[in-house]
């Protein structure tokens, strides 16, 4: 039986496990965010900025990504 069909039926018996299973099986696998992060890092880590500290680069990436939500 498929987990996505089993857990809704078994949620009465195992409510905690059912919630965990819902989170696990409900997540969509995607590489889009990882690819986007590499793209952002590549656009910031150009030859004239190759001496950037990695911590500073991380802060720049977070700032750039958070601009979308403001």
Secondary structure, DSSP 8 states (H G I E B T S, - for coil): --HHHHHHHHTTT-HHHHHHHHHHHH----SHHHHHHHHHHHHHS-GGGTT--HHHHHHHHHHHHHGGG-
